[in-house]
Structure formats: structure tokens, C-alpha cells
Amino acid sequence: MEIRKLGRTGYDVVSIGFGGIPIQRLGEKEAIELIELAAKEGMNFIDTARGYEASETLIGKGIKDNREKWIIATKSMARDYEGMKRDINISLENLGCEYIDLYQCHNVRTKEDYNRVMGDHGAYKALQEAKKEGKIREIGISSHDVNILKMVVETDDFSTIQFPYNAVETQGEELFRRAHERDIGVIVMKPLAGGAIAKGELALRYILENSNVSVVIPGVDKMEQITENMEVAKDFKPLNEEEGQELQDFASKLGNTFCRRCGYCLPCPEAIDIPSQFLMEGYYTRYDLKEWAIERYNTLSKKASDCIKCGKCETRCPYDLPIREMLKNVAGLLG
């Protein structure tokens, strides 16, 4: 079994964990059986979030009889003290736990976001208090902005970082190297680029070739995904030359016309949260969470249909994406 250290937390984690986004579309019985199988196969790291609707609650039911087998990670979008304090207590109740192993600040996208979290009345203060009270064990942070996390890893405030990494998105490699040097755990999300990469086994092996990665968390909602993923962890083999070329050929065909949610396109003159539009589209098309994606899309104060096609976003996008056309597609898909 491929076991790695989760940075300074001291946790020994199986290199492939359980990503908790897609589980929300399962019924309670299915979810419990899936988590029980994961534990039986040897998986020991499970990641969820307050924003993943029923995910925390379903995971809580699934781990009820084997809590000791799991390192549980969840996260909150709260940026202020009271909001984070409230979310920690909700997570504890949802998960049915006396403590949570890792609580993360979720998707810290901008310097302004980060400053709010770390301010005198910010979310980080609530996390520190919860740690002293024994409600949480470790504090982590997730982001899609490599520059935010490059700043974070030079501090001693967070035990882990979570960032996208896959055969298409490799911008985190230097970040991971530095995090490893500073004994900060590296959690890899989006290992299949939000479902865009179909070569699942090769994609996971590619990521695990990077020794600076602590654990990778592909989203799972099917029994066969658990067994297939754990086969990689149980008998990890680096890619041979032919396999590496096959994955790179696939990545090349996939191209680069998809949003990485770096946020450089913002601010939009019409106050559209552009990355969130594409996030909802990804949930709809890649995770098969159609109803949930539409419901979440409809809560956005500004939608893709509000785009006035000024093109300012496209001048800022480091990937030169045709954002206006992509927003038009989102509007047609999600309404």
C-alpha cells in the first residue's frame, strides 16, 4: 500500500483518498455501502465540505461504525469569525464526530479573501479556538490560485494546502516542492481535470509520481471507482514511457479550452463571478449533478446571461480562453 505523510500533521495517509463531491447524488444506503467498501479496501482519507450539500451528512452516516479508520477533512467558505465558528459546529453535527481531523478554509481566491480570513475577526481565529477546544485537530486551506498558496506556504499558519493538479494543469509543481520542504501536506484535487481526463488510472499514477504529493482525492460515487483507485494505491507503479506518452497525447487532444478557476479574469464589470459559471457547468456536464448544478446556478446573483460581451475578461485570462463564447454556452445549458 502506498502510504505517505500528510506534512506536519503526522497523519499517515493512503495515497488515494475519497473525494466527497459526487456522493451527494446517492441515496443514504448506497452512500453508506460505498464508504464501507472504501474502508474495507484500506482507504483512510475522506474529504468533503460544508458547500457540498448532503455530502457531510452522508459521510457521517457512512463512517458511524468505523470512525477510527478515517482521517476526516472538511472545509468552509466562511471568511469571518462567527461564520466559521458556526460552520465548524454544523460540520461536527453532520459528520457525527467529536472532532474533525482537518478543517480547511475553502477556496480562498484573492488576497482580499485571505486578509479577511486572517484578520482580527476572521475565520482563522475561530479555527484556532476550535483546535484548542479539541473540535478540530489540524487547519488547512484550499485555493485555485497558485500565488495565494505560494504566500501561504511561507507561513506556519496552515498544516496542509489543497490545489488542482493533473496532466493538463501542472502549475502547482513548484508550490508542492516548497510545501514539502516546509513540511506542509499537499492534497491534490481535480486529478481528472474536473472529469475532463478519461484515462483515470494513468492520471492517478502520473500524480503519484510526484513525491511531494501527500494524497490525491478523486471524486467517487461508484463501487468500481473505489476498487480501481485502490488498485493504484496498493500496487503503485510509475508510468512507463509508452503510458506517459499515451496520457500526454490525451492531454494534448483535450487542449486547454476549459476554465482552471484561477480568477485572473475578475473583476467583471457586470459583477459576474465568471469561474463559478464554469464550475456549475462542470458539475452539470462532468459530475452528472444536473439538478444540483442548476439549483446552485440559480442562486448566483449574476449569471452567464448577464454578460455584455465587453471582452475585458479575455484580456486577463492567462490561458487565452474564449470566455464570452464559453459564457454563452453556459447560459444556453443552465438557463
N, C-alpha and C positions, 0 to 999 in steps of 0.2 A: 504493500500500500504506500502511495506517495504521500508522506506526512511532512508538513512544513510548519515553521514557527510563524505565528501572527505577530511579528515585530516584538515590541517590548511588553505586549500583553502576557507573554509566556504561554499562551494557548497553543497547543499542538493541533493543527487543523489538517484534515484530509484535503488534498489539493483542489478537489472539485466539490463545491457546495451546492446548496439548494436555493435558487433564485425564486423569490415568492410573489412576483407579479402575476403570472398566469393562473396560479392556483385559485384565484377568486372566481373563476368561471366554473369551478367544480362544485358538486354537491358536498354536503358535510361528510357523508360516508366515503365517497371517492377520495376526498382530501385526506381524511384520516388514514385510509389504506395506503395512499401514496407516501405519506410521511413515515408510516410504519415500515414500508418497504425500504425507504431511504436509510432509515436507522439500521435495519437488518443488513443492508448491503455495506454498511460501515461509514456512511456519510455522517458528518458531525457538525457541519456549519450551515446555518439556515438564516437567510436574510429577507427581511420584509420592511414595511414602512407604514406609518400612520395613513399615508395617502393612497395605499393600495386597497382601499375599500375593505372587503371582508377578509383579506389575507391574514392579518394578525389574529383574528378570531378563529379562523380555520386552523391556522398553525397551532394556536393554543390548544385546540381540541386534539390535534394530531400528536402533540408532544406530551399530553397529560400523563400518560403512563410510563414515559421514558425521558423525563426532563433531564436527568443526569447525563444522558448520552449526547445532548446538544449544546453547542455554543450558539446562543441566540443573539442575532443582531437585528435591530430595527432603527428607524430614523424618523425625524420630524422636520417639517418645513418651518416650524416656529422660529422666529428670529428674536423674540423678546422673552424676558424672564418668565412672566406669567403664562404665556402661551406654551413655552417648553415645559414648565412645571406641570401644567395641566396635561399635556400630551404624554409625558412620562407615566403619569398615574393611569391614563387611559390605556396605554400600551401594557402596563403591568396587569390591568384587569382583563384586557382582551387576550393576552397570552397566558393568563392564569398562573403567573410566576411571582415568586417572592423577590426575584431580582432578574435583571436583563444583563447579559454578558457584555454587550457592546451597544451603546446608544450613539447614533450619529446625527450630526447636523446635515440635513438632506438638501442636496443640490444648491450649494452656495455658489451663486453665479457671478456676482460682481463684488468689487471692493466695498461698495456701499453695504451690500448684504453681509459681508464678512465683518465690517466695522459694527454693524448692528448686533450681530451675534456676540462679538467680543466686548461690547460696551458695558458700562456700569449696570445697566438694566437689561442686558442681553441674555440670550438663550444659554450661553456658555456658563453663566453664573448658576443657573438652575441645574445644569448638568453636573457642575462641581458639587453643589449641595446634595444632589441625588446620589452621587458617588460616596460622599461622606456618610450618608444615611444608609448605605448598603442597597439602595434600589437599583443601581447600575454598577458595573464593575469597571468598564473602560469607556472612553469617549473617542469617537471618530468623526470623520467629515467626508462628505461626498461632493463632487463637483464635476461639471463637464468642461471647465475652464482650466487648462493646464497651468496657467500663470497664477491662479488663486492657490493651487496646491503647491506650486513651487515656493510660494511665500510661506505656506503652512508648514512644510517640512523643515524649514529653518527655525521653527519654534519647537517648544516642548509641550505644546498645548494638547495635541491630539496623538493618540496611540496608533491610529490607522487612517489611511486615506482610501477612497473608492473612486475609480476613474475608468472610463472606457478603454478597452484595448483589444485589438483583433488584427487580422492580416491586412485589413484596409486602413485601420486607424492606429498608427504606431507612434503618435506624437508624445506618448507618455513614457517612452523608454528611458530617457534621461532622468525624468522625475522619479521613476521606480528605482533607478540606480541610487539616486541621492537618498530616497526614503530608506532603502536597505542599509545604506551607510549610517543613517541616523537611527536605525532600529525601529522604524515605523512600518507597521504591517501594510501590505498592498493587497487590496481587494479589487479584482477585475470584474467590471460589469460590461454588458454589451459584447460578450465574446463572439457572438454571431452577427455583430453589427445590427442589432435590433431585429434579427431574423433574416437579414439580407444574405448572409453566407449560409449556403446549404450544406457545405462539407463539414458537418458537425464534429466528427472525430478528429479530422485533420486540424480544424480550427482550435480545438481544445489542446491538442498536442503542441501546436505552434505556440500557444500562450505559455504552456508549462515548460517549454524550452527556456524561457526566461526565468532564471533562478531568483530574480528579485521579486517575482510574484509570489504572494503567500497563498492565495486562494482565488479561484475563478468561480463565478456564480451564474451559470446559465439558468434561465427561467425554465421551470418544469411543470407539466400538468398531465403527463402520461407515464405509465409504469415503464414502458420500454426506454424512455429517456433516462430514467434513473439507472437502469441496468447498463445501458450503453455508455453513459457518462462514467459510471463507476468502473467499467472495464478499462477505461483510460487511466483512472487513478490507481487501480490495482496492479496494472502491468504497464506502467508508463514507458513509452519508447519515443525518443526524439524522431522527428521526420527524417526519412532518408531523402536523398537528392530528388528522386522521382516524385515522392509525395510532396515535398516542398515546392517543386515546380508546378504540380497539379493545383495546389492551393493558390499559388501566386497567379497562375493562369486564370483561375476562377475569380480571384480578386480583381484582376485586370479587366475581365469581362463585365464584372459588376460595375466597374467605373467609380466615379466619385460624385455622381449626382444624387446625393442624399445628405440630409442635414445631420451634422455631428453635434448640434446644440451647444456650440461654443459661445454663442451670444454676441459675437462681434457685429452682427447685423443691427443690433439695437443701439440707441433707441429709435423706434419707428415714429415718424411724425404723426401718425394716426393712433399711436399708443397700442399697436398690435404686438402682442408677445409672439413674435414670429416662431421661435423654436418650439413653443408649446403647440402651435398649429400642426407642426410636423410630428411632434411627439404623439398627439392624438391620432394623426393619420397612421403612424406606425403601429399603434395599439390596434387600430381598425384592420389594417391590411396584413400585418405580420404576426400579431399575437392572437388574432381572431377574437378580439374583445369588442365586437362591433357595437353592441348596445351600450356597454360601459364607456367606450370611446365617444360615442355621440352624446351621451349624458354629460360627460366631463367637458366635451367641446362646447356644449350649450351653456355651461356655467361661465365660460370665458367672457369677460366684459367686451372685448373686441375680437372679432373673428376674421378669418381669411377674406370673407366677402367685403370687409371694410377697407381693403387695400385700394389705394387711389393710383397705384402703379407709378409712383414717383421715381422708383429705382434707387433711392438712397441706400437701401439695404444691400443692394447688389454691389455697390462701390466699396462696401466694407467687408464683404464676405471673403475670407481667406481661401475659400475653395471655388470661388467664381461661379457659384450656383445661380441658375436662372430662377431666383426666388419669386419673382412676380408670377411666372408661369406655374411654379410649384404651388403658390398660394391659390391660384385659380383652380388648380386640380383639387386641393383640399376643400375649397368651397363647394365644388361640384360633388365631392364624395360625402362630406359630412353635413352639408346643408348650410 
